[in-house]
Every structure is written in structure tokens, then in C-alpha cells.
Amino acid sequence: MHRMKGLEFRCAVVAGVSDGAVPLPNAVRAADVDKQAHALDLLRERSLLFVACTRAREDLVVTWNGTPSAFLDATIRRE
């Protein structure tokens, strides 16, 4: 996802947006250690997903296995 900023495609697939995978567990510091760093890490990870999902001009497919990431909300239609 890091290398996608500024690029655009007719369609895009963002795969593996499952709970426990997005956000990456090792990319988010524990809230009980540093609440501010935890919040910033979550914001950064959410922003990366946003960038990945906004690369598609026409069609976007988001997949997950099991439970979807909490980062996916009502703005993503499930069809």
C-alpha cells in the first residue's frame, strides 16, 4: 500500500482486509504504553487503507477472510 500513493487504476483489488491483518498488529503500539502513539499508528494504518481503496477510478474489490477489519465500515458496500 505504501507505493500506491499518487497512482490510479481503472480497477483495484485490496485483498486480505481481515480482522487481525489490517491494521498490521506490529504496526500499532499498545494503547496502555502510549495512547498518543497508539492513536497516531491507527490513523496512519487507516490512511494507508484509504489510499489503497481510492486508487480505483471505476471498480474496487475488497476481500477478507473471516471477520473484516474494523477499518471497513458502512462506507464499503457489501455485495
C-alpha positions in Angstrom: 0.0 0.0 0.0 2.9 2.4 0.7 3.9 2.6 -3.0 0.3 3.2 -4.3 0.0 6.9 -3.4 -0.4 9.0 -6.5 -1.2 6.1 -8.8 -4.6 5.4 -10.3 -6.1 2.3 -12.0 -9.4 1.5 -13.7 -10.0 -1.2 -11.1 -8.3 -2.2 -7.9 -8.4 -5.2 -5.6 -7.5 -4.7 -1.9 -7.1 -8.3 -0.6 -6.9 -9.6 2.9 -8.6 -6.8 4.8 -9.3 -9.1 7.7 -9.5 -8.5 11.4 -6.1 -9.2 12.8 -4.4 -8.4 9.5 -5.4 -4.8 9.0 -4.1 -2.9 10.8 -0.9 -4.8 11.0 -0.5 -5.9 14.6 3.1 -5.0 14.8 2.5 -1.5 13.2 0.3 -0.3 16.1 1.9 0.4 19.5 -0.1 -0.7 22.6 -2.5 1.9 23.9 -1.6 1.1 27.5 2.0 2.0 26.8 1.5 5.2 24.8 -2.1 6.4 24.0 -1.0 9.1 21.7 1.4 6.9 19.7 -1.3 4.2 19.5 -3.8 6.7 18.1 -1.3 8.0 15.5 -0.4 4.5 14.5 -4.1 3.6 13.9 -4.6 6.8 11.9 -1.6 6.0 9.8 -2.8 2.5 9.1 -6.3 3.7 8.3 -4.9 6.2 5.9 -2.9 3.5 4.1 -6.1 1.5 3.6 -7.9 4.7 2.4 -5.1 5.3 -0.1 -5.3 1.7 -1.4 -9.1 1.9 -1.8 -9.1 5.2 -3.6 -6.7 4.1 -6.4 -9.6 2.7 -8.4 -11.3 5.0 -10.8 -14.2 2.7 -11.6 -14.2 -0.6 -9.7 -13.0 -1.6 -6.3 -13.0 -5.1 -4.8 -12.1 -5.5 -1.1 -11.7 -9.0 0.2 -11.3 -10.5 3.7 -11.3 -13.9 5.3 -13.5 -14.5 8.4 -14.2 -11.2 10.1 -13.5 -8.0 8.1 -11.2 -5.4 9.6 -12.8 -2.8 11.9 -11.4 -0.3 9.4 -14.1 -1.3 7.0 -17.4 0.4 7.9 -20.7 1.4 6.3 -18.9 3.3 3.6 -18.0 0.0 2.0 -21.0 -1.7 0.4 -21.0 -5.5 0.7 -22.4 -7.1 -2.4 
